[in-house]
Amino acid sequence: MTVSVEVKGSLGEPASLNVYPYGPAFFKYQCMRYDMVNEVTEEDSGSDSEDLSDADIELDLKYIKSLESKDWKDQDHYRVLGLPNLRVESSVKDIKKAYKFMVLKCHPDKASQGNTKVDEEAFTCIQKAYEQLCTVEGKRAYDSIDPEFDDDTPNITEHNKQNFYDIFGKVMDSNAQWSMQKNVPKLGTESDSIDKVNDFYNFWYDFKSWREYSYLDEEEREKAECKEERRYIDKLNKQERLRRKKEEMTRMHELVNRCYACDPRIRAFNEERKRRKIEAKLAKQEAYKKELEAAKLQKEENERIAKEQEAQRVQEAKEKAEVEKKERQKQNKLLKQERKKLRENVKSHNYFNTNEDNIVKSMENLDLLLLSLTIDDMKNLNSVSEDTENFTVLYQNQLNSNLAAQENKNQREPHESQTEPRGPQGAD
């Protein structure tokens, strides 16, 4: 968002200037918008404590008198201003109040009763401390490299695993001050659910820190003699800040990794997940085993049924063959009886032959006739055997038909043998 402002003056033509959003109010709005820690205005406080009182300010005169102004960047600014315990939790308002207190107590020109006079060298260090901490940017720069802050991360040891909540709880709480987001989740307790634990580690693995390292710039751009040299110094300082920022993110990532490795809840969750996985695997194996067993039983049952069906089929075929055999035997017996009866009936009529010389031929014709007649034909002839005339007519008709059929057969056989294809000449 930009606002065009027309500036009129008597010394030149009107000019349009672009005014960009800037200042504490805008920065505070941006912090609220992106859920960042609010450290904008002088009235903002880093803690929820009450207003600072004179009793809360610790005057360390021995330490102040030991300082030299040329080494002001190496001094503990909070200790100089009497706020060694508040440190990063102090507000700019607290800094101003402490500085006012120190001026009243330590100014070189004030030697009234109750005041402690220090030399100008030491008082310069008090002024330097105030100049560094009286602005949000300067305070953030110094807080980022606070010498009292412990950057070490606990190692993965059995002792740290057994005392996980005491050791890592303090470390995570102290590092939470660097978060750009509010409501930093706590380490929690052993009774936390897996979802709460996962939320905790998701936040810390995606941790966004406001630490910056401009306070450690080795090159002072104010000492540059030209624009090009200032640009070069800015480039070196920027590279060094990025390197330190990268190291800080690596440190934070390593801290979260070690915390995760020592967390007994993670081990418990992993063991529970492993147990469930093993149970699921065993259940799957058991189901597969039961499936194979069921398939085996089904196969055996199918084989048993097929075997029984085959045995039943064989038994039925055997019984059928037995019945057919008995039927054939019965039919053969009846056939023999009818043949015998017909033979006797024809014999009783002297084979229907008037010439004794042809009796053998008549007997042969009877044998051929008996072989060609069915049992019904023989029953029919035997049934009229008492009626000589009728019996004679029927018998002669059957005999003539049989002789004619035999004659035709004898005539066909020589003809078929003559027309049968022959193999190549000379073939065996």
C-alpha positions in Angstrom: 0.0 0.0 0.0 1.4 3.4 -1.0 0.2 7.0 -0.4 1.0 9.7 -2.9 1.8 13.1 -1.2 2.2 16.2 -3.2 4.9 18.5 -1.7 4.7 22.2 -2.7 7.5 24.6 -2.1 8.8 27.9 -3.3 12.1 26.6 -4.5 11.0 24.1 -7.1 8.3 22.4 -9.0 5.8 20.2 -7.1 7.0 16.6 -6.7 5.2 13.3 -5.9 6.7 11.1 -3.2 5.8 7.5 -2.5 5.3 6.9 1.3 5.6 3.3 2.3 4.2 1.7 5.4 6.8 1.8 8.1 7.3 2.2 11.8 6.4 0.5 15.1 2.7 0.5 14.4 3.0 -1.2 11.1 5.5 -3.7 12.4 3.2 -4.5 15.3 0.4 -5.1 12.8 2.5 -7.4 10.8 3.5 -9.4 13.9 -0.2 -9.8 14.8 -1.0 -10.8 11.2 1.6 -13.5 11.0 1.4 -14.7 14.7 4.9 -13.5 15.5 6.3 -12.5 18.9 5.3 -8.9 19.6 8.5 -7.0 20.5 7.7 -3.7 18.8 7.0 -0.8 21.0 8.8 0.4 24.0 5.8 -0.4 26.2 5.7 -4.0 25.0 7.0 -6.4 27.7 8.7 -9.7 27.2 7.2 -11.1 30.4 4.0 -11.0 32.3 5.7 -9.6 35.4 4.7 -6.4 37.1 6.5 -3.1 36.5 10.1 -3.0 37.4 11.0 -1.5 40.8 14.2 -0.1 42.1 14.6 -3.1 44.4 14.7 -5.4 41.3 17.7 -3.6 39.9 21.0 -5.1 41.1 23.9 -2.7 41.2 27.1 -4.6 40.5 29.6 -1.8 41.1 32.7 -4.1 41.1 31.8 -5.5 37.7 31.1 -2.0 36.3 34.4 -0.5 37.5 36.3 -3.4 35.9 35.0 -2.6 32.4 36.8 -0.7 29.7 34.9 1.3 27.0 37.0 -0.1 24.2 35.7 -3.6 25.0 32.1 -2.6 25.4 30.8 -5.3 22.9 32.2 -8.0 25.2 30.5 -6.8 28.3 27.2 -8.2 29.8 24.8 -5.4 29.1 22.1 -6.7 31.3 24.6 -7.1 34.2 25.8 -3.5 33.6 22.2 -2.2 33.8 21.4 -4.3 36.9 19.1 -6.8 35.1 21.1 -10.0 35.1 18.1 -12.1 35.9 15.5 -10.7 33.6 17.7 -10.5 30.5 15.6 -11.4 27.4 12.4 -11.2 29.3 12.9 -7.6 30.1 11.1 -4.9 28.1 12.4 -1.7 26.6 10.5 0.1 29.3 12.5 -1.9 31.9 15.7 -1.0 30.1 14.9 2.7 30.3 14.0 2.5 34.0 17.2 0.6 34.8 19.3 3.1 32.9 17.7 6.0 34.7 18.5 4.2 38.0 22.1 3.6 37.0 22.5 7.2 35.9 21.3 8.5 39.3 23.6 6.1 41.1 26.7 6.1 39.0 27.0 9.3 37.0 30.6 10.7 37.4 29.2 14.2 38.0 26.8 13.1 40.8 28.6 12.7 44.1 25.6 13.5 46.3 24.8 11.5 49.4 23.7 7.9 48.6 25.2 7.9 45.0 28.1 5.8 44.0 30.6 7.7 41.8 32.3 5.8 38.9 34.8 7.0 36.4 33.9 8.2 33.0 35.3 5.0 31.4 32.9 2.8 33.4 30.0 5.1 32.8 30.6 5.0 29.1 30.0 1.2 29.3 26.7 1.9 31.0 25.7 4.2 28.2 26.8 1.6 25.6 24.7 -1.0 27.3 21.7 1.3 27.2 22.2 2.3 23.6 22.3 -1.3 22.6 19.2 -2.4 24.5 17.0 0.7 24.3 15.7 -0.2 20.9 13.8 -3.3 19.8 16.4 -4.0 17.0 19.4 -3.5 19.2 17.9 -5.6 22.1 17.0 -8.4 19.6 20.5 -8.4 18.2 22.1 -8.7 21.7 19.5 -11.2 23.0 20.3 -13.4 20.0 23.9 -13.9 21.2 23.2 -13.6 24.9 26.4 -15.0 26.6 24.4 -16.4 29.5 22.3 -18.6 27.1 23.4 -22.2 26.9 23.5 -23.4 23.3 24.6 -26.9 24.2 22.2 -29.8 23.5 22.0 -32.9 25.7 23.6 -36.0 24.3 21.8 -39.3 23.7 22.8 -41.2 26.9 21.1 -43.6 29.2 21.1 -41.0 32.0 19.3 -38.5 29.8 16.8 -41.1 28.7 16.0 -41.9 32.3 15.7 -38.2 33.3 14.2 -37.1 30.0 11.5 -34.8 31.3 13.8 -32.9 33.7 16.7 -32.5 31.3 15.0 -31.9 28.0 12.1 -30.0 29.5 14.4 -27.2 30.7 16.3 -27.1 27.4 13.2 -27.0 25.2 11.7 -24.3 27.4 14.8 -22.1 27.2 15.0 -22.5 23.5 11.3 -21.6 23.1 12.2 -17.9 23.6 13.6 -17.8 20.1 10.3 -18.8 18.5 8.7 -16.3 16.1 5.3 -17.9 16.9 3.4 -17.7 20.1 2.0 -20.5 22.2 5.1 -22.8 21.9 4.0 -26.3 22.9 5.6 -27.8 26.0 7.4 -31.0 26.2 4.5 -32.6 28.1 4.3 -35.7 30.2 4.4 -39.4 29.8 0.6 -39.5 29.7 0.3 -37.4 26.5 -1.4 -39.0 23.5 0.5 -39.8 20.3 -1.3 -36.9 18.5 -0.1 -34.4 21.1 3.4 -35.7 21.0 3.4 -35.6 17.2 2.1 -32.0 17.3 5.0 -31.1 19.6 7.7 -32.5 17.3 6.0 -31.2 14.1 6.2 -27.7 15.6 9.9 -28.0 16.6 11.0 -29.6 13.4 9.4 -26.6 11.6 10.8 -24.2 14.2 11.2 -20.6 13.0 13.7 -18.6 15.0 14.1 -14.8 15.2 17.7 -15.0 16.3 20.0 -12.9 14.1 23.8 -12.3 14.4 24.3 -8.7 13.5 25.9 -8.0 16.9 28.8 -10.2 16.0 29.6 -8.4 12.8 33.4 -8.1 12.7 33.5 -5.4 10.1 32.1 -2.0 11.0 30.6 -0.3 8.0 30.8 3.1 9.6 34.6 3.0 9.2 34.3 2.5 5.5 35.7 5.4 3.4 33.5 5.0 0.4 30.2 3.5 -0.8 32.0 0.5 -2.5 33.8 -0.3 0.7 30.5 -0.2 2.7 28.9 -2.5 0.2 31.8 -4.9 0.5 31.6 -4.8 4.3 27.8 -5.4 4.1 28.4 -8.4 1.9 30.9 -9.9 4.3 28.7 -9.3 7.3 25.6 -10.8 5.5 27.6 -13.9 4.6 28.7 -14.4 8.1 25.2 -13.9 9.5 23.8 -16.4 7.1 26.5 -18.9 8.1 25.7 -18.4 11.8 22.0 -18.7 11.1 22.6 -21.9 9.3 24.6 -23.3 12.2 21.8 -22.2 14.6 19.2 -24.1 12.5 21.4 -27.1 12.5 21.8 -26.9 16.2 18.0 -26.7 16.7 17.5 -29.6 14.4 20.0 -31.7 16.2 18.4 -30.7 19.5 15.0 -31.9 18.3 16.6 -35.1 17.0 18.2 -35.9 20.3 15.0 -35.1 22.2 13.1 -37.4 19.8 15.7 -40.2 20.3 15.6 -40.0 24.1 11.8 -39.6 24.4 10.4 -42.6 26.2 6.9 -41.9 24.7 8.3 -42.4 21.2 9.9 -45.6 22.3 6.7 -46.7 23.8 4.7 -45.7 20.7 7.2 -47.4 18.5 7.1 -50.6 20.6 3.3 -50.5 20.5 3.3 -50.0 16.8 5.8 -52.8 16.4 3.7 -55.1 18.6 0.6 -54.3 16.5 2.5 -54.9 13.3 3.8 -58.2 14.6 0.2 -59.1 15.7 -1.1 -58.1 12.3 1.6 -60.2 10.6 0.8 -63.2 12.8 -2.9 -62.8 12.2 -2.3 -62.6 8.5 -0.1 -65.7 8.7 -2.7 -67.5 10.8 -5.4 -66.5 8.3 -3.2 -67.8 5.4 -2.5 -71.0 7.3 -6.2 -71.5 7.9 -6.9 -70.8 4.3 -4.4 -73.4 3.2 -5.8 -75.8 5.7 -9.4 -75.2 4.5 -8.2 -75.6 0.9 -6.5 -78.9 1.8 -9.6 -80.1 3.6 -11.7 -79.1 0.6 -9.4 -80.9 -1.8 -9.5 -84.0 0.4 -13.3 -83.8 0.6 -13.5 -83.4 -3.2 -11.1 -86.4 -3.7 -13.2 -88.4 -1.3 -16.4 -87.5 -3.0 -14.9 -88.3 -6.4 -13.6 -91.6 -5.1 -17.0 -92.5 -3.7 -18.6 -91.5 -7.0 -16.2 -93.6 -8.9 -16.7 -96.5 -6.6 -20.4 -96.1 -7.0 -20.1 -95.9 -10.7 -18.0 -99.0 -10.8 -20.4 -100.8 -8.5 -23.4 -99.7 -10.6 -21.6 -100.8 -13.8 -20.8 -104.1 -12.1 -24.3 -104.6 -11.0 -25.6 -103.6 -14.4 -23.2 -106.1 -16.1 -24.3 -108.8 -13.7 -27.9 -108.1 -14.5 -27.2 -108.0 -18.2 -25.2 -111.3 -17.8 -28.1 -112.9 -16.0 -30.5 -111.6 -18.6 -28.3 -113.0 -21.4 -28.0 -116.3 -19.6 -31.7 -116.3 -19.2 -32.2 -115.4 -22.9 -29.7 -118.0 -24.0 -31.4 -120.6 -21.9 -34.8 -119.7 -23.4 -33.2 -119.6 -26.8 -31.8 -123.1 -26.3 -35.1 -124.3 -25.1 -36.9 -122.9 -28.0 -34.3 -124.2 -30.5 -34.5 -127.6 -28.9 -38.3 -127.6 -29.0 -38.3 -126.4 -32.6 -35.7 -129.0 -33.5 -37.9 -131.7 -31.9 -41.0 -130.4 -33.6 -39.3 -130.4 -37.1 -37.8 -133.8 -36.4 -41.2 -135.1 -35.5 -42.3 -134.1 -39.0 -39.2 -135.9 -40.5 -37.7 -132.5 -41.3 -40.5 -132.0 -43.8 -38.6 -134.3 -46.2 -40.1 -137.1 -48.3 -36.8 -138.4 -49.6 -34.6 -140.1 -47.1 -31.5 -139.3 -49.1 -32.0 -135.5 -48.5 -32.5 -135.8 -44.8 -28.9 -134.7 -44.0 -29.3 -131.6 -46.2 -32.6 -130.9 -44.4 -30.9 -131.1 -41.1 -28.2 -128.7 -42.2 -30.8 -126.3 -43.4 -32.5 -126.6 -40.0 -29.3 -125.7 -38.2 -28.8 -122.7 -40.4 -32.3 -121.6 -39.8 -32.0 -122.0 -36.0 -29.0 -119.7 -36.1 -30.9 -117.0 -38.0 -34.2 -117.1 -36.2 -35.0 -115.0 -33.2 -36.5 -116.3 -30.1 -39.8 -114.7 -31.0 -39.8 -116.4 -34.4 -39.1 -119.7 -32.8 -41.8 -119.2 -30.2 -44.2 -118.4 -33.0 -43.3 -121.6 -34.8 -43.5 -123.7 -31.7 -46.8 -122.3 -30.8 -48.4 -123.7 -34.0 -46.5 -127.0 -33.9 -49.7 -128.9 -33.1 -51.3 -127.5 -36.2 -49.3 -129.5 -38.8 -50.5 -127.7 -41.9 -50.0 -124.2 -40.4 -46.7 -125.3 -38.9 -45.5 -126.7 -42.2 -46.4 -123.5 -44.1 -44.7 -121.2 -41.6 -41.6 -123.4 -41.3 -41.2 -123.6 -45.1 -41.6 -119.9 -45.4 -38.9 -119.2 -42.8 -36.6 -121.8 -44.4 -37.1 -120.5 -47.9 -36.4 -116.9 -46.8 -33.3 -118.0 -44.9 -32.0 -120.0 -47.9 -32.7 -117.1 -50.3 -30.9 -114.7 -48.0 -28.0 -117.1 -47.7 -27.9 -117.5 -51.5 -27.8 -113.7 -52.0 -25.0 -113.5 -49.5 -23.0 -116.2 -51.3 -23.5 -114.4 -54.6 -22.3 -111.0 -53.2 -19.1 -112.3 -51.5 -17.3 -113.5 -54.8 -18.3 -110.2 -56.5 -16.9 -108.1 -53.7 -13.7 -110.1 -53.6 -13.2 -109.6 -57.4 -13.7 -105.8 -57.2 -11.5 -105.3 -54.1 -8.6 -102.9 -54.9 -5.3 -104.6 -55.4 -1.8 -103.2 -54.4 1.0 -102.3 -56.8 2.2 -105.1 -59.0 4.8 -107.1 -57.4 3.8 -106.1 -53.9 3.7 -108.8 -51.3 
